Amino acid sequence: MENNWNEPQIALPNASVVLVLGIISIVGCCCSYGLVGIICAVIALVLAKSASNQYASDPQRYTQSSYSNMNTGKICAIVGLVLSIVAIIYMIGIISYIGIGALSNPELLQERMQELMNQR
């Protein structure tokens, strides 16, 4: 499709959404054991792929700033996804070391934490 030079450029669809979800995925890696970060990162990456395909089909139609926002959001989503995965692995490690039973029993939890502190 050829671009008419009189036609104004438009913002890439979902570029701002990808950016916001990418930022939320970084912040979300610390919340709810990383699940919020993973969900937001996956949604952002899917939307970024779609927007990237639209931009590749007709780059003159979309503004460069919206494409930059989409790329920044994609990078943030990747970082958020990695951090969320690390947070989940960390939580699994803590739960496997302390034990599920200790999480519901405060006295046992305190005992296990004392054992952990004495090992160092």
C-alpha positions in Angstrom: 0.0 0.0 0.0 1.5 3.3 -1.0 1.4 6.2 1.4 -0.2 9.4 0.3 2.1 12.2 1.6 -1.0 14.3 2.5 -2.2 11.6 4.8 -1.0 12.2 8.4 0.9 9.5 10.3 -1.0 7.8 13.1 0.2 6.2 16.3 0.9 2.5 16.2 -2.1 0.7 17.7 -1.4 -0.6 21.3 2.1 1.0 21.5 1.1 2.8 24.7 -0.6 -0.3 26.1 2.6 -2.3 25.4 4.7 0.3 27.2 2.4 0.5 30.3 2.1 -3.3 30.5 5.9 -3.6 30.2 6.4 -1.2 33.1 3.8 -3.0 35.2 5.5 -6.3 34.5 8.7 -5.0 36.0 6.9 -3.7 39.1 4.6 -6.8 39.2 7.6 -9.1 39.6 7.6 -8.2 43.3 3.8 -8.5 43.7 1.9 -11.8 44.2 5.0 -13.9 43.8 5.7 -12.7 40.3 2.4 -13.8 38.7 1.3 -10.3 37.9 4.6 -9.6 36.2 4.3 -12.8 34.1 0.8 -12.1 33.0 1.4 -8.5 32.0 4.7 -9.4 30.3 3.1 -12.1 28.2 0.2 -9.8 27.2 2.7 -7.0 26.3 4.8 -9.3 24.2 1.8 -10.6 22.2 0.6 -7.0 21.6 4.1 -5.9 20.6 4.4 -8.7 18.1 1.1 -7.7 16.5 2.1 -4.0 16.5 5.5 -4.8 15.1 3.9 -6.8 12.2 1.6 -3.8 11.4 4.6 -1.4 11.4 6.6 -3.7 9.2 3.8 -3.9 6.6 3.6 -0.1 6.2 6.2 1.9 8.2 5.3 5.3 6.6 1.8 5.1 8.0 2.9 5.1 11.7 4.9 7.6 13.8 8.4 6.9 14.8 7.7 7.8 18.4 4.9 5.2 18.7 7.3 2.6 17.3 9.9 3.6 19.8 7.3 3.3 22.6 6.4 -0.1 21.4 10.0 -1.2 21.4 10.6 0.2 24.8 7.6 -1.6 26.2 8.7 -4.8 24.6 12.1 -4.5 26.3 10.5 -3.7 29.6 8.2 -6.8 29.2 11.2 -9.0 28.6 13.0 -7.7 31.7 9.8 -8.0 33.7 9.3 -11.6 32.5 12.8 -12.6 33.5 12.5 -10.9 36.9 9.2 -12.6 37.5 10.5 -16.0 36.6 13.5 -15.4 39.0 11.0 -14.3 41.7 9.0 -17.5 41.3 12.1 -19.7 41.3 13.2 -17.9 44.5 9.8 -18.4 46.2 9.8 -22.1 45.2 13.2 -22.4 46.7 12.2 -20.8 50.0 9.0 -22.9 50.2 10.9 -26.1 49.5 13.6 -25.2 52.1 11.2 -24.1 54.9 8.4 -26.4 54.0 4.7 -25.9 53.5 3.9 -26.8 57.1 6.1 -24.1 58.4 4.3 -21.5 56.5 1.1 -22.2 58.4 2.7 -22.7 61.8 4.4 -19.5 63.2 6.5 -21.4 65.8 7.8 -23.9 63.3 8.5 -21.0 60.8 10.5 -19.2 63.5 12.5 -22.3 64.3 13.3 -22.9 60.6 14.4 -19.3 60.2 16.7 -19.6 63.3 18.2 -22.7 61.7 18.8 -20.8 58.5 20.4 -17.9 60.3 22.7 -20.2 62.4 24.0 -22.0 59.3 25.6 -18.9 58.0 
